[in-house]
Amino acid sequence: MLDANLNGTRGSRVGAGHPPVRAAWAEQDPLLTDYYDAEWGMPVTDDAGVFERLSLEAFQSGLSWLTVLRKREAFRDAFSEFDPERVAAFAEPDIDRLMQNAGIIRNAAKIRATVGNAAATLRLRAEGPGLAHLVWSFRPERSPSPRTAAEVPSTSPESVALAKELRRLGFRFVGPTTSYALMTAIGIADVHLVDSHRRGCSGLWARDGTRIGDALPPELRAVPSH
């Protein structure tokens, strides 16, 4: 997720003799740079992967994304690799264990929400295509084309609608901003700056924000849009 105090750009257009162009937040630490260059905006289409990203975005709320990245492996270990079935089975002893784990963000409300969100993920799986299909069904017809940090949105009509639907289904810590951060993190929308060397990295969006044909991951092509 973009931290408000890290928005910005650095560098110039990609070309011969020019360095890669990144948002300024991605230049603040090597972990952020690696995340920006290799992961941010790439499609994630499985339930466990989307559940992990949703959980981490929720833990990030009010904090910096760098804090979450530094603790990511500890989070994965503490939350059973974000396997929804295993996390949904967590009970009070597990909550207590997590609250004693200095490797993660020890916020009781967010920990309990993650367990509850795992249970909601299982309900979705039992009732239909699952969490990944639901989240991807809110992909926009067009993605933003920001040229400056000021043009990078923090929400969208689709993220507002997704947050509303997730809350209806029993998910927590899923407001419009968190939902949009999730959408941009997993390729549903592309908010890389137009001049960025990572613009269009998902293969789903052209530089001008239009969809590239029917270029969705095969397992999601039948998902209707909201």
N, C-alpha and C positions, 0 to 999 in steps of 0.2 A: 504494500500500500504506500502511496505517496504521502510522506510527512509534509505538512503544510510549511514547516520551516526549512525544508530542503528543496522545494520546487525551484526549477530554473533550468538553464541550459548552459552548455559549455562546448567550446569548439566551433567548427564551421562545417560547411557541407562536406559530406564524404566524397573523396576523390583523390586523385594522385597527389601525394605529398601532404594530405590532410589526415589528422587523427580521427578515430571514431567519434561520433557525436552522441553524447549521452545527456540525459537530464542531470542537473547538478546533484540531486540526491544520490545518484548512482556513483558519484565521484568521491563521496565522503569517506568511504572505507572499502578495502578490497572485497569484503564479503558482499557489499551492496553492488560493487562493479561486476563481480562474478554472477550474482543473481540477475542483474539487468542483462548482461550479455548472453547468458545461457538459459535462463528459465522464465523470466517475467514475460508474460504474453504468449507463452507457448501452450497449445491446447492440452488440457487435462480432462479426460472423458470417462474415468472410472469412478465409481461411488466412493471408494476409499480415498482416492486422490482428491476428489472434490471435498469430501468431509474433512480431510486434513487441512486443506487450504481455508475452508470456512472456519475451522476451529482456530487456526493460527491468526486469521484476520480478526476474529473476535477477541483473542488474547491481546492483539496489538492495540485494540481500541484504547485511546488515551495515552499510549506509549509510542515509542519509535519502532519502526520495522526492523532496524538494526538490532534492537534488543531481542526481538523474536528470532531473527536469523542466528544470532549467537547462541540461542538456547534451543534451536530447532532439533538437534539430535537428542538432547535431553527430553524434549517434548515427545519425540517419537518413542523413546524408550519408556517414558512414564505412561504414555497412552497407548501402549501395545501396538505401535506402528499405525495408529489411527484406524485399526480394524473396527468398524462400527459394531459388529457383534460382540467383540470382547469389551469394548468401552461401554456399551449399553448395559453390560452385566456388572459394572462397577457398583459396589455398595459402600456403606458408611466407612468401613475400614480402609477402602481404597481412597475415599475422599480424604480421610485423615493422613494416609500415606502421602498423597499428593501435596497436601498442605505442609508436609515436613520436607518436601523435596526442594532444596535450594537451587536446583538446576533449571527449574521452570519458573513461570510467573505464578506466584502463590496468591491467587485471587479466588476466594471460595465461590463467589457468584459465577465467575467464568468457568471454573472447574465443574460445578454442578450443571451449568448450561451445556457444557461439552458432553457430559454424560446424557443429559436429556436430549440433546441434538442427535446423539448416536441412536437413541431409541426412536426418535422421529424418523431418522434415516431408514431404520429397519421397517417401520410402518409403511413408508413410501415404497420400499422394495417389495413388500408383501402385497401392496395395493396396485402397483403399476410398474412403470419402467425404472423408477428409482431416482435418487437425488441428482445424479449427473444429468439425466434426461430432463428433469424438471428445471434445473438451473440453466441448461443450454437452450431450453425452449423460450427463454426471454432474450435471446440474442436480437440485437437491433437490425433494422433494415440497412442502416448506415452507421459507420463508426466515426467518431470525431476526427478532425484533421488539425490538431493544434500545431501552431507554429511557434508559440511562446508558452512559457509556464502559465501565464495568466489565462490562456485559452484551454488549459487542461481541466475538464470538469471533475467534480468530486461525487456527483450523482447523475442519474439520467432518469427519464420516465420509466425505462425498463427496470432500473435498479429499485425505484420506488415500488413498482408493481411486484417485483420479485420479493422484496422485503416483506411486503404485505402478505403475499402468499405463504412465505416461509413461516411467518408468525402465526398465520391461520392454521398451519399444519403442526404447530407446537414447538417450532425452533425459537431460540432466544439469542440475544446479542447479534441480531441480523437486521440492523437498520439500513436505510438506503445507502449510506456512505460505505458501510462494511460490505454490503452486497455489491456495490460498484467496484470496490477494491478487489473483491473476489472475481468479478466478471473480467476486469482488466488483467488480473494476474493469470487467468487460465485461458485467455485468448478470445473470450466472447466479445469483447470490444478492444480496439487497438487505440491506446492513447499515447503511444510513442510519438514524440514530436516528428513532424513531417521530414525534417532534416536528419533524423536519427538513422544510424546504420542498422537499427533493429526495427525500423518501421516495416510492417508487413511480414515480420518474422514467422507468424503463425501460418502463413500461406492462405489465410482466409480473407484477408483484406488488402485492397489496393492502396497505394499511397494516398489517394484522394478520399479514402474512407468507404469506397464502394465494395460490395462483396465480390469476391473472385469466383464467378460462376456458382457452382453448387459445391464449392470446396469446403465441405464439412467432413470431419472424420466419418468414415463409412457407417459406424454404429449409431451415429446421431442424425443421419440424413433424413430419416423419417419423422423426426421430432417436429411437431408444428410450432410455429412462433406465436407468441402472445401479442 
